Amino acid sequence: MDPLITTLRSAPNLAALYGRAVLTGLTRRGGGELPDTGYRLAGVTVDRAHLADYDRVCGLRHCDELPPTYPQILSFPLQVKLMTDPGFPFPLVGSVHLANRITWTRPLHAGERLDIRVRVADLRPHPKGRQFDMITEVCTGDEPVCTAVSTYLRRGAGSGDGGDARPEPGPAPEPTAVWRVPADTGRRYAEVSGDRNPIHLHPLTARPFGFRRAIAHGMWTKARCLAAFEGRLPDAGTIEVRFKLPVLLPATVGFTARPTGSGHAFQVFDARTGRPHLAGELSRLP
Protein backbone atom coordinates (compact mmCIF):
# COMPACT_ATOMS: atom_id res chain seq x y z
CA MET A 1 0.00 0.00 0.00
CA ASP A 2 1.30 3.46 -0.89
CA PRO A 3 2.09 5.77 2.04
CA LEU A 4 -0.25 8.63 2.89
CA ILE A 5 1.66 11.72 1.75
CA THR A 6 0.75 15.08 3.32
CA THR A 7 1.54 18.19 1.27
CA LEU A 8 2.94 21.06 3.33
CA ARG A 9 2.55 24.72 2.43
CA SER A 10 6.06 25.63 3.61
CA ALA A 11 9.18 24.01 5.00
CA PRO A 12 8.88 22.98 8.66
CA ASN A 13 10.55 25.11 11.33
CA LEU A 14 13.66 23.19 12.39
CA ALA A 15 14.10 25.05 15.69
CA ALA A 16 10.64 23.94 16.84
CA LEU A 17 11.25 20.40 15.62
CA TYR A 18 14.51 20.13 17.57
CA GLY A 19 12.60 21.01 20.72
CA ARG A 20 10.21 18.16 19.94
CA ALA A 21 13.19 15.87 19.24
CA VAL A 22 14.52 16.47 22.77
CA LEU A 23 11.15 15.48 24.25
CA THR A 24 10.84 12.34 22.13
CA GLY A 25 14.35 11.37 23.19
CA LEU A 26 13.10 11.30 26.77
CA THR A 27 9.88 9.39 26.13
CA ARG A 28 10.39 6.99 23.21
CA ARG A 29 11.86 3.56 23.77
CA GLY A 30 12.04 2.28 20.20
CA GLY A 31 8.95 0.11 19.96
CA GLY A 32 6.33 -0.19 17.25
CA GLU A 33 6.35 -0.10 13.48
CA LEU A 34 7.22 2.61 10.98
CA PRO A 35 4.39 4.98 10.05
CA ASP A 36 2.76 4.55 6.65
CA THR A 37 2.96 8.31 6.07
CA GLY A 38 5.22 10.89 4.48
CA TYR A 39 5.54 14.54 3.55
CA ARG A 40 5.68 16.52 0.31
CA LEU A 41 6.84 20.05 -0.41
CA ALA A 42 6.06 21.35 -3.90
CA GLY A 43 7.54 24.27 -5.82
CA VAL A 44 10.82 24.30 -3.91
CA THR A 45 13.32 26.81 -5.29
CA VAL A 46 17.05 26.96 -4.68
CA ASP A 47 18.59 29.90 -2.85
CA ARG A 48 21.77 30.45 -4.87
CA ALA A 49 23.58 32.09 -1.95
CA HIS A 50 22.82 29.04 0.20
CA LEU A 51 23.98 26.74 -2.59
CA ALA A 52 27.25 28.72 -2.80
CA ASP A 53 27.74 28.35 0.97
CA TYR A 54 27.09 24.61 0.75
CA ASP A 55 29.57 24.21 -2.11
CA ARG A 56 32.20 26.16 -0.18
CA VAL A 57 31.85 24.10 3.01
CA CYS A 58 32.02 20.80 1.09
CA GLY A 59 34.88 21.77 -1.24
CA LEU A 60 32.66 21.67 -4.33
CA ARG A 61 33.11 23.92 -7.35
CA HIS A 62 30.25 26.40 -7.36
CA CYS A 63 28.06 26.38 -10.47
CA ASP A 64 24.39 26.39 -11.47
CA GLU A 65 24.24 22.58 -11.49
CA LEU A 66 23.20 21.07 -8.16
CA PRO A 67 25.52 18.50 -6.58
CA PRO A 68 23.68 15.16 -6.26
CA THR A 69 23.91 15.49 -2.46
CA TYR A 70 22.22 18.92 -2.34
CA PRO A 71 18.56 17.78 -2.63
CA GLN A 72 19.14 15.89 0.65
CA ILE A 73 19.76 19.29 2.28
CA LEU A 74 16.46 20.60 0.89
CA SER A 75 14.60 17.57 2.22
CA PHE A 76 16.14 17.59 5.69
CA PRO A 77 13.34 19.58 7.42
CA LEU A 78 10.78 17.10 6.05
CA GLN A 79 12.86 14.20 7.34
CA VAL A 80 13.10 15.71 10.82
CA LYS A 81 9.34 16.40 10.87
CA LEU A 82 8.60 12.79 9.98
CA MET A 83 11.02 11.43 12.61
CA THR A 84 9.58 13.64 15.36
CA ASP A 85 5.91 12.92 14.59
CA PRO A 86 3.96 11.18 17.38
CA GLY A 87 3.62 7.98 15.35
CA PHE A 88 7.35 7.53 14.74
CA PRO A 89 8.72 4.68 16.88
CA PHE A 90 12.30 5.87 17.48
CA PRO A 91 13.78 9.04 18.98
CA LEU A 92 15.67 11.21 16.50
CA VAL A 93 18.61 11.78 18.86
CA GLY A 94 20.79 8.68 18.95
CA SER A 95 19.82 7.30 15.54
CA VAL A 96 22.98 6.28 13.66
CA HIS A 97 23.42 6.99 9.95
CA LEU A 98 24.76 3.75 8.44
CA ALA A 99 24.63 4.30 4.68
CA ASN A 100 23.38 6.58 1.91
CA ARG A 101 22.62 5.93 -1.75
CA ILE A 102 21.71 8.67 -4.24
CA THR A 103 20.58 7.97 -7.81
CA TRP A 104 19.97 10.70 -10.38
CA THR A 105 18.70 10.40 -13.94
CA ARG A 106 19.94 13.80 -15.15
CA PRO A 107 21.58 16.90 -13.65
CA LEU A 108 19.38 19.31 -11.70
CA HIS A 109 19.88 23.07 -12.00
CA ALA A 110 19.37 25.90 -9.55
CA GLY A 111 16.60 27.51 -11.62
CA GLU A 112 14.29 24.50 -11.53
CA ARG A 113 11.27 24.16 -9.25
CA LEU A 114 11.39 20.92 -7.31
CA ASP A 115 8.80 18.61 -5.81
CA ILE A 116 10.30 16.84 -2.76
CA ARG A 117 8.80 13.87 -0.93
CA VAL A 118 10.05 11.89 2.07
CA ARG A 119 8.87 8.62 3.59
CA VAL A 120 10.29 5.73 5.60
CA ALA A 121 10.32 2.03 4.74
CA ASP A 122 11.79 -1.40 5.40
CA LEU A 123 12.15 -1.74 9.16
CA ARG A 124 14.39 -4.78 9.58
CA PRO A 125 16.78 -6.47 12.03
CA HIS A 126 20.39 -5.38 12.48
CA PRO A 127 23.10 -7.07 14.58
CA LYS A 128 23.00 -4.08 16.94
CA GLY A 129 19.29 -3.24 16.89
CA ARG A 130 16.91 -2.35 14.08
CA GLN A 131 17.44 -0.39 10.88
CA PHE A 132 15.19 1.45 8.46
CA ASP A 133 15.38 3.57 5.30
CA MET A 134 14.53 7.25 4.94
CA ILE A 135 13.63 7.76 1.27
CA THR A 136 13.75 11.14 -0.47
CA GLU A 137 12.31 11.54 -3.98
CA VAL A 138 12.81 14.68 -6.08
CA CYS A 139 10.75 15.44 -9.20
CA THR A 140 10.47 18.32 -11.64
CA GLY A 141 6.88 18.37 -12.81
CA ASP A 142 5.99 14.71 -13.30
CA GLU A 143 9.61 13.69 -13.98
CA PRO A 144 11.40 11.74 -11.22
CA VAL A 145 15.00 12.98 -11.25
CA CYS A 146 16.68 12.02 -7.98
CA THR A 147 16.13 9.40 -5.27
CA ALA A 148 18.12 9.17 -2.04
CA VAL A 149 17.98 6.35 0.50
CA SER A 150 19.51 6.92 3.95
CA THR A 151 19.75 3.87 6.20
CA TYR A 152 19.55 4.48 9.95
CA LEU A 153 20.22 2.22 12.92
CA ARG A 154 18.40 2.37 16.23
CA ARG A 155 20.52 0.52 18.76
CA GLY A 156 18.85 -2.09 20.92
CA ALA A 157 18.36 -5.83 21.05
CA GLY A 158 19.81 -6.96 17.72
CA SER A 159 19.77 -10.04 15.54
CA GLY A 160 23.10 -11.16 17.01
CA ASP A 161 24.44 -12.53 13.72
CA GLY A 162 27.75 -10.65 14.06
CA GLY A 163 27.36 -8.96 10.68
CA ASP A 164 28.40 -5.55 11.98
CA ALA A 165 31.83 -6.30 13.41
CA ARG A 166 33.92 -3.23 14.21
CA PRO A 167 36.48 -2.62 11.43
CA GLU A 168 39.98 -3.71 12.41
CA PRO A 169 42.77 -1.15 11.97
CA GLY A 170 45.25 -1.96 9.24
CA PRO A 171 48.01 -0.35 7.23
CA ALA A 172 46.95 2.93 5.66
CA PRO A 173 46.22 2.61 1.91
CA GLU A 174 48.18 4.81 -0.46
CA PRO A 175 46.06 7.99 -0.65
CA THR A 176 45.10 9.76 -3.85
CA ALA A 177 44.68 12.91 -1.75
CA VAL A 178 45.08 13.95 1.90
CA TRP A 179 42.48 16.28 3.42
CA ARG A 180 42.88 18.27 6.61
CA VAL A 181 39.47 18.58 8.23
CA PRO A 182 39.29 21.58 10.62
CA ALA A 183 37.73 21.43 14.08
CA ASP A 184 34.86 23.72 13.05
CA THR A 185 33.75 21.54 10.10
CA GLY A 186 30.75 20.19 12.01
CA ARG A 187 29.56 23.66 12.96
CA ARG A 188 30.05 25.01 9.43
CA TYR A 189 28.18 22.10 7.87
CA ALA A 190 25.42 22.42 10.48
CA GLU A 191 24.86 26.00 9.35
CA VAL A 192 24.22 25.02 5.73
CA SER A 193 22.49 21.69 6.34
CA GLY A 194 20.33 22.50 9.36
CA ASP A 195 21.61 19.31 11.02
CA ARG A 196 22.60 20.62 14.47
CA ASN A 197 22.99 17.27 16.15
CA PRO A 198 25.17 18.00 19.22
CA ILE A 199 27.66 15.25 18.32
CA HIS A 200 28.85 17.45 15.43
CA LEU A 201 29.15 20.82 17.15
CA HIS A 202 31.64 20.80 20.02
CA PRO A 203 33.60 18.34 22.20
CA LEU A 204 31.47 19.28 25.23
CA THR A 205 28.20 18.47 23.43
CA ALA A 206 29.59 15.32 21.79
CA ARG A 207 30.97 13.81 25.02
CA PRO A 208 27.60 12.80 26.56
CA PHE A 209 27.01 10.67 23.44
CA GLY A 210 30.30 8.79 23.81
CA PHE A 211 32.61 10.86 21.55
CA ARG A 212 35.70 12.53 23.01
CA ARG A 213 35.59 15.13 20.23
CA ALA A 214 32.95 16.40 17.80
CA ILE A 215 32.57 14.24 14.69
CA ALA A 216 32.05 15.23 11.06
CA HIS A 217 28.63 14.73 9.49
CA GLY A 218 28.57 11.63 7.32
CA MET A 219 26.91 13.58 4.51
CA TRP A 220 29.69 16.19 4.64
CA THR A 221 32.21 13.39 4.13
CA LYS A 222 30.17 12.04 1.22
CA ALA A 223 29.88 15.49 -0.38
CA ARG A 224 33.64 15.98 0.04
CA CYS A 225 34.18 12.72 -1.85
CA LEU A 226 31.81 13.95 -4.55
CA ALA A 227 34.03 17.03 -4.92
CA ALA A 228 36.98 14.74 -5.67
CA PHE A 229 35.11 13.42 -8.73
CA GLU A 230 34.15 16.78 -10.23
CA GLY A 231 34.62 16.71 -13.96
CA ARG A 232 34.08 12.92 -13.93
CA LEU A 233 30.50 12.69 -12.67
CA PRO A 234 28.10 10.99 -15.10
CA ASP A 235 24.96 12.83 -16.21
CA ALA A 236 23.00 9.89 -14.76
CA GLY A 237 24.46 7.80 -11.98
CA THR A 238 24.52 6.44 -8.46
CA ILE A 239 26.83 7.28 -5.57
CA GLU A 240 26.54 4.93 -2.62
CA VAL A 241 28.49 5.02 0.65
CA ARG A 242 28.69 3.04 3.88
CA PHE A 243 29.74 4.99 6.95
CA LYS A 244 32.24 3.19 9.15
CA LEU A 245 34.25 4.80 11.96
CA PRO A 246 33.48 8.48 12.73
CA VAL A 247 35.84 11.30 11.73
CA LEU A 248 36.88 12.93 15.01
CA LEU A 249 37.53 16.64 14.52
CA PRO A 250 40.05 18.00 13.72
CA ALA A 251 41.35 15.22 11.48
CA THR A 252 43.71 14.37 8.68
CA VAL A 253 42.15 11.82 6.36
CA GLY A 254 43.23 10.07 3.21
CA PHE A 255 41.10 9.57 0.12
CA THR A 256 41.72 6.95 -2.54
CA ALA A 257 39.79 5.87 -5.63
CA ARG A 258 40.20 3.16 -8.23
CA PRO A 259 38.39 2.58 -11.52
CA THR A 260 35.75 -0.12 -11.83
CA GLY A 261 33.83 -1.37 -14.85
CA SER A 262 31.08 1.22 -14.40
CA GLY A 263 32.80 4.00 -12.43
CA HIS A 264 34.97 4.16 -9.32
CA ALA A 265 35.27 2.59 -5.88
CA PHE A 266 36.60 4.93 -3.20
CA GLN A 267 37.52 5.12 0.47
CA VAL A 268 38.15 7.70 3.19
CA PHE A 269 40.42 6.63 6.05
CA ASP A 270 42.58 7.95 8.87
CA ALA A 271 45.78 9.10 7.15
CA ARG A 272 47.96 7.87 10.02
CA THR A 273 46.37 4.59 11.11
CA GLY A 274 44.39 3.52 8.06
CA ARG A 275 41.21 3.08 10.12
CA PRO A 276 38.25 3.29 7.70
CA HIS A 277 35.77 6.15 7.80
CA LEU A 278 33.78 5.57 4.59
CA ALA A 279 33.65 3.18 1.64
CA GLY A 280 31.70 3.88 -1.51
CA GLU A 281 31.05 3.39 -5.20
CA LEU A 282 30.27 5.87 -7.94
CA SER A 283 28.71 4.36 -11.06
CA ARG A 284 26.96 5.58 -14.18
CA LEU A 285 23.47 4.38 -14.95
CA PRO A 286 23.17 2.01 -17.93
Phi, psi and omega in degrees: 000135179292146178291155176277110184261125178261126178273127180262149179281333181208166180294140179298154178278113185293324181301315179294322180293325179294324174299318177294324180298321178298317181294318180293330177297334180273337188248333184274143181240008173083033177253167176092181183254167177290146178288147178267052183223170177195181181228151180227140173231118185258155175068031181287131177247155183266129172278111186296329177293320177294318177301318179297319178296317179299312180302319182295314182295326185266000180077019181271149175286128183282130176202180183285343180278131182284134170299145180303336179280345188292321178303334175298324178296316181295330183272351188302317178300324177294320179297315181296320179300315181297319184281350176251003176296153181303329182276000182277133190281341187243147173290147179293313181292129180099350175287135187255128179279112184269321189200161178210134177231128179237129177237132178230145184260345173194163177293144171260150182236155188298335183276355183277150174266131189246145172250117186243131178231144174229147176202169177239154184201164167062058170291127187208163181291155174218150180306334182247013180155232176227149181233158180207167182249132168262120187249127177245129179238132181240128179234156166241114190063233178262009185264114173290128185242324187215135175229131178237138178235114175255126179261127182242148176249134167250114184294146180170203176295118186257186181283340175070021182272000177073015184281001181237044182299143180294132182300135177279140176294149179211182179297141181294131174297165176284116185283145167285326180210155175240128181246133172264121187254108185294162182296333183269011183301318180297319180291320180294319179290325177300324180296322183270338184262337187083354182274093183257039173304129185299340179293344183260352196261320187197149177305322182294325180274340178277331186300318179298343180260010174096008179251131180285341174222165173299153180241150178290147172297139176300322182286338170293315180299319179295316180296325178294324174295319179302321179299328180291342180258008181301138186090347180238005180287136176287156175295332176224125185192185178226136170234120186236135179226155171239123180277133183247249181277143183292153175270106179281130186265140355286164185211159168237116185239153174257150176233136175219148180219148176222146180292147171235182181297329184243003182170240182215146165256144185215162181217152167236136186209161176296125187294337182267314187261340185082003180297133189281137174254324186202144171227139184205173176223136171247126182219150176274148176287146179300000000 
